[in-house]
C-alpha cells in the first residue's frame, strides 16, 4: 500500500536547496518516490504508511530549513520521480 501526498512549501529559496531537500526526503525509510518542484514550491511524495508518516516527512522538510504551508492528497508520478 502506498500513500501519495503533495506538500506545499514556504521558504524554498533556491534550486540547490530544493535538490538537497529532495535528496533528504528520498532517504527516509519507507519513501518510494519524492520530487520537489522548485517553481511551484511543491514536494510530491509516495510512501509506505506502515513505515513512514506525515510527521516524519514534515520533520525532514523543517530540518532542511523549509516550512510546510499545507498538505493535500497528491500524485507522485512523471519524470524525475524515483
N, C-alpha and C positions, 0 to 999 in steps of 0.2 A: 504494500500500500504506500502510495506517495501523496504528499500534500504539496500544493503549489500556492505560492503567495507572491504578492508584489509589495515591497516596502518603499514608500515614498520617503526620500531623503532630504534633509536640510544640512547646510554647511558642507556640501560636497564641492570643494573649491577648485579642484584641478583634475585633469585626466590621470595623472600619475597617482593621485590619492584614490581615484576610482579603481584603478588597476590593483593597488595594494589592498583595498577593501575587498574586491572580488577574490583575490588570492586567499585572503584570510578566511573569508566565509566558506570558500570551497574546501578548506582543510577541516571544517567541523565534522565530527563523526556523524554519519547518517546523511550528510549532504550529498545529493545526487547531481544537482546542477545549480549553478549560480552565474548570473550575468548582471553587471552594472551597466546601465545606460547613462552615461555622463550628461548628455544633452537634456534628457527628461528628468534626471535626478531620481531614477528608479533602480531598485535591486529586485531582480526576478529570481526566485529560488524554487527548487523542487527537492524535497527531503523526505526521509522516513520518519514519521511522527513517533514511532516507537523508540527511536534512537536520539532524536533531536526535537527541541521545542522552540516556540516563538521567543521565549525569554532568552535562550542561549544565542539565538540569531541576533536579537536586538543587542545583547551584550557585546557580541563581536563587532557590531556596527559602531556602537558607542566607544569601544576600546580603540577603534580606528580613527576616532575624532570626528565622527559624523553623527548627526541626530536623526532619529526616526520620526517623521511627521505623521505617518499613518501606515496602516497595514490593511491590505484587502486581498481577496482571492485573486489569483493571477495564473498566468501560464508561463512556463519556463521552457520554451522551445524555440527553435530557429538557430541562425548562425551564431557560433560562439558559445553555445550552451554545451557544457560537458558534464 
